[in-house]
Amino acid sequence: MQIRRIEIRDFRKLSHVLIENLEDGLNVLVGDNEAGKSTLLAALRAVLFERHRVSGDVAARMQPYGQSVRPEVAIEFDLGGKSWKLRKAFCQKPEAELIGPGERATGDAVEERLAELFGFNPPGRGQSKPEEHQGIYGLLWVEQGGSHRSLGVGAGRNMIASALELEVGEVVGGERGRALLAAAEERRNGFWDKRGNPRGDYKALRDEVAALEARQGDLTAQLADYDEKIAALEKKSEALARYGREDHHGKAMLSVEAAKAAVQRSEKLDAAVKSAAERLDRLRLERDAAAERKDAREKLAAAVEAARKAVAAAQSEADDRRALLARHEAAAAGAEANFAEARKARQQADDRVRAMEQAIAHAQAAALLRDLDERLTAAENAEAKRREHTAAAEAITIRKPDIAALEKLQSESDRARLQLEAASVRIAFEPEGARGVSVDGEAHDAGEPLRLSRDAVLELQGYGRLRIHPGGGVEALRQAADAAAASLKDRLAKLGFADLAAAREALARGVSARQEADALAKTIAALAPQGLDVLRQSVESQRNLAERPLTEMAAAITEASDARLAELIAAQRKALKAEQSAETALASARTGKEEAGREAATLAERSAAAQRRQEASVQDLTAARAQAGDKDLLDALAAATDAAGLAEKQHAEAKAALDAAEPDAVLLELQRAERAERAIRTDIDSLTRDKRDIEIELKALGRDGLGEQLAEITGQRDAAASRIAALHAEAAAARLLHDTLAEAQRETKDRWLGPVRERVKPYLKLIQPDSDIVLNEDTLEIEHFVRKGVREPFHSLSVGAREQVAVIARLALADILRASGQPSAIILDDALVNTDEGRLERMHLVLQKAAQALQVLVLTCRERDFLQLGAPIKRI
Amino acid sequence: MGFRFIHTADWQLGKPFGNFPGDVGAELRLQRIRTVQRIAELAQERAADAVLVAGDVFDSNEVADRTIVRTLEALKAFAGTWVFLPGNHDAALAHSVWTRMRDMGVPDNVVIADEPEPLDRWGGSAIVLPAPLRRRREALDQTEWFDGAATPDNAIRIGLAHGSVANRLPGAAEASNEIPEDRAARAGLDYLALGDWHGALNIAARSWYSGTPEPDRHKANQSGFVHLVEIAAPRAPERIETLGVGHYCWLRREVEMIDGTCNAALEALAALSDDHRRCVIQLDLSGTVSLAERHRLERELTLWEAKLHHLDVDDRALLDEPTSDDLDAIDTAGFVRLAVERLRAKMQDPNDPETGAARMALRMMYLDHVGQGN
């Protein structure tokens, strides 16, 4: 099919679109986003695949938004070289018309005719879905954004399959083949599990054979054991019977009896030997006793002699020791005297040193007392003076502020007087002659000017009275001067001074007396730092020290000095040394004396003991001889020796007789005979017991019918083995059948997809040489993309790669359809938006190559990308 | 005064028939005891003086106690003397089925002839000389003593032995426990009652095998009988009456199919004259059949299995020869046909290790195809 013209009215957002003169090969339809290019594809789908009478949601979706109009789509297309016109109106007054070569259909007939022409199955009702209802156009018309998904072969599969079969012939087995394969697989699965191990009945039977064989082996072993037991029973019975026949036990008993008699004989001889031996022993003992007695007598005599010698030796040695002791005693006495003398000399030296030390200490104490006394006297004097000065200072009460107040009063008084004087009338008298002058009745030296500050009456001699009345405030001044003078005077009187100078002088005296007292206090502190009382106590205690009485010897010393003391100490040391050496000598002499004393005592004791021993031995000897004389003892010894010799001879004879009877051999023979008898008896017992045991055991085993069981198991095993042999063959055949069928199916499928591979190859060469697209044999969906021999699942490719591979697969499938006489337009709605520029150029080559044989409509919003494609561009 | 007895042997009681599954085997086991009971009844009916059993009463010395007890019970119908000779299967070992039977208590009329001693149980009219086997395989001829065994002049001398008569038995009979062919003559026997050979057979002068009374294998010989023997007087000729007591017919049919159909096999089965329920059939098939015929044969055999007591088919030698029709029936095109061709090629290549498997696979595919109703 090639689409030539498309006209759309009132279909969703498209109010009117007309696209004409679509060519064979590549056509580019450009529309901006939202311009409705996807709607264009929806309209194409609607006119071809939706029933014109479709209602409900499907119809509603064809309406422009918010309107209720009559969507209408009309297309013109070529099919099988003939031109066709198709028009459908939806919703209101739905209408359909199809005009073809020599035919015209309207209404529902249009839908049937379309389904026939394009080989699709319209839906019973509702919306037509690309994958289910639109045949190959579900595959060849790609919606925007769907190009990288799986192909969506869906309902197109059968058309492609028949196209493929046209090329490669009928190679699939159809329903029958699938059923046979399923049956073969089921049978094989009945025998084998996934890992190729036997399962189910087959495995059960194998296990059963193994179990039966194990049981058979077990039973065989048991039976062998059983047979062995029977053989053993046979042997035991035979052995017992032999014992019975040949009477081994009876013979053994006789042999025991004979041996016992021989033993009794030998025992008698043995008793005789023993009694002879006893007699011999007794006589030998008697002979030995006589000999002992004789020896004892000789020993006693020898002891007496030895004791005598010992006494003599001990006495001589004791005498020597006594002399030595006397010498040691003398030496010890001398050492004693030396030591007493040395001690005395050392004690005298001690006394002398002590006296000298005392004398020196006494002199030092007297000197210290003197010094302390002097310091006390000086301190006490200073204290007396300090007290006087302090009293004087305390008597003067005036203080510096008093003086200041007085000075102020003085100056005020002086100033008032000067002011008065300045204002007063100065009257100088210049009497002629000696005329006197009196003032207010009092005479005044006329030579002296008079200052008058008050009303006064001068009597000038010679003149009369002159009443003077000073004016100008003299009176006030005069009163002020009087008041100031009175104040001063009053203050002085209070303080007890006549004038200011006297007050000042008193103050100076007080200060001086205080300074003097302070100086004296310091002197006292220097002399008696801890106070006068302490100093006084020190003087008192030192005095006590100094006045202690001296020993006579110390008192006698006239020249007490350290040098002298040193001499005395040296002498003292020398005396001490002499004393020590004398003491050592004394100790040594004493030790010597004591040792000599002890040895002398020991020897004396030894000598006494020897004496005692000698006396005792003499006593013993005397007593013994009183009992038996020396000769009696010798005679008795000779008689006993003879008797013993005789007994020895008799014993030897008895022994010879016993040896001749071979007692060991006789005994051994008895033991042997007894052992033999015992062994035979034990063997018979044990054989009897074993036989009984085996019989019991066999009885118990027999009940189970071992042989019957074994025969049965063997039969079962044989049967199972022949069954399993048949099953082996069946299992192998089942596997072979399935494998052969599956392999055959695989190979034919491979052949089947051959044309797809051939078609894909030239396109792939343009974008990715050395690659391949692998489709699923059944669904025809893309399974893998192979690049340089590496298989990658389609869904793990990048989006870009997926859309390229999917577009190529669609083109290849369209090629196959074309080859089967079904040229079909391909519509790609922005199918390569995820493809980079470089690849896009190569994909354009791919599209151009496809367009050599197919009509390809490219819907795009990217006009620029396609300007260089060399295809007619139409805008929506 | 003559002597009438039943000569039988090889009862093989306790034989388990383990290779016969389930009830089939159980029935076969049980029937052997029933047959013994039938013999007892016959002996009673025919007023026999004795029943002489010439060895292998039991299948082995190690049968279950239960088998011994049931055997003793089955004997009750005959009150005359039973003489049991230990054979190679039940030799008189130190411990044997016989010692066990004795321990259980043996009725007075039952004689266990486990010693080579003359038996005089019939008032001197007849003396039975037994040659018991006391090992499974005796190195020496146990019947030798018969020659020197003294019996009263007027007594009928009956030998009782178990083994193969030298140089006389057909085929590859086992050559152990050999009995000289002229033993009867040399020992002056009136009748030598033999056991071991399972078919009835007059092996030498006055020397007879009675065979087993109940067949136990597919061997084309006279089994399923006992001998009712009557000897009128010493040295008088023996009169033998062969009485059928066997229940099951053990039959082997060997069929070769040469015309591509399975008709021959089905005809062989249809020709069975005996009571089908009593038939234990071994069917050995050879030749070739088409797959369609194989399919038919298998359906038919299933029916026969139900009819017969037991049917064992050995078709290892029967080869499928798929015809073009067979193969076309499966499929003429597509991958199935490819698989068919490959299997056929394999099948026809005698050097291919899977040739047998391929043959069976084709049959399976055919059966699958048929099973699908195509």
Interface residues (C-beta under 8 A of the other chain):
Chain A: E170 V171 V172 G173 G174 R176 G177 A179 L180 L181 A183 A184 R187 L223 Y226 K229 I230 A231 L233 E234 S237 I694 E695 L698 K699 L701 G702 R703 D704 G705 L706 G707 E708 Q709 L710 A711 E712 I713 T714 G715 Q716 R717 D718 A719 A729 E730 A732 A733 A734 R735 L736 L737 T740 L741 E743 A744 Q745 E747 T748 K749
Chain B: G14 K15 P16 F17 G18 N19 F20 P21 G25 D59 S60 N61 E62 V63 A64 D65 R66 T67 L93 A94 H95 S96 V97 R100 D103 I330 D331 A333 G334 F335 V336 R337 L338 A339 R342 L343 K346 E354 G356 A357 A358 R359 M360 A361 L362 R363 M364 M365 D368 H369 G371 Q372 N374
